[in-house]
């Protein structure tokens, strides 16, 4: 029987060698080596994190906070390298999301089949 932990480590290695990860790493290094770009991105992520925390706590987000976040977003989008980095992050996130769906298919099949039996009687 295959060891899922060994397979997970192999998957991590394959992801690390993927084109998506390589591009993400390259852009991350470029942004981090540019003090202005790094500061812009850090500020944007800080604003983003603060808004997410407020949302999770059920706190009201003011119009001013929304406008500030929008301005920060527009600012980082105008920086070509940061914009490319954010696109690369989205692509990598999509790959991981797709892989997660594949990994959880057996559970979905198991519980989905049980749910169908419970709802529609016997199969």
N, C-alpha and C positions, 0 to 999 in steps of 0.2 A: 504494500500500500504506500502511496506517495506521501511524503511528509510535507504538509502545507507550509510549515515554516521555511523549509529549504526552498520551496517554490516561491515563497514571498521574497526571500533574499535574492533569488534569481531574477524575479520581476523588478526588484529595486535596482539591480545591476543593469538590466536591460533599459529601464527608464533613464538611468544615469547616462547611458550611452546613446540615448535617443537624440534625434535632431532637435526635437522640441526643447529638451533639457539643455542641450549644448547652446542653443540660441539664447535661452533664458539666462544661463550662467554668464555667457559673454556680455549680454546687455546689462546684467546686474553689476558686473565688474566695471563696465564703462561708467554707469551712473554713479557707483560708489567712488570712483576715482575723480569725479567732477564735484567739487565741494558745493557749487551752486545747485546743480541738479540733485545731489543727495539731500540737501537742505529742503529744496522744493518738494521732493517726494516724501521726505520725513514729515514735513508740515501737513501735506495732504493726508497722509496715512493717520496722523495724529487726530486731525479733524474728523476723519472717517470713523476712527475707533471711538472717539467721544460720542458721536451721534449714535453709533450702534449700541454703545453701553446705555445711553439714555433710552433708546427704543426698548432694549431688553428689560430695563427697569420700569417701563411703562410711563416714563416721564414725557411731557410734552416738548416737542422740538419747536423752537421759535422760528418765525419767518427769517429773522436775522441770521440764525444759525444755518438755515437752509441756503440762504443767499451766500453766506460765507463759504459753505461747502461747495456750492456751484462755482464760485469764483476760483477756489483752489483747484477744482477739477479742470476748469477751462485753462488755468495757468499751466498745469502739468501736461495737458493735452497739446499745448502749443510748443512744448519742448520735445523735439523730434525723438531723442533717445528715450526719454521717459515714456512717451507715447508708445514707442516700439516695445519697451520693456513691459508695459501694461498689457499690450496685445499678446506678447509671449507668455505672460502669466495666465492670461485667459485661455490660451491654447493648451498650456500645460494642465490647467485646471480641468479643461474639457477632457483631455486624455485620461486623467486620474478619475474623473467622474464616469467616463465610459468603462474603464477597467473595474471600478467599483460595482457598476451594474452587472458586469459579467461575473464578478466574484460572488455577488449575492443572488445570482440566478437560482442556484440549488435551493436556497432558503425560500425564495419567492415561489418556486415550483412546489415545494413541500407545503408551505402554509397556504398558498393559493389553492392547491388541490384540496386541502383540508377544509378551507372556507367554502369551496364549491360543494363539497359533500354535505356540509352542515346546512347550507342554504337550500340546495335543491334535492336533498335526500341522498339516496345511494347513487353511485356511479357504476 
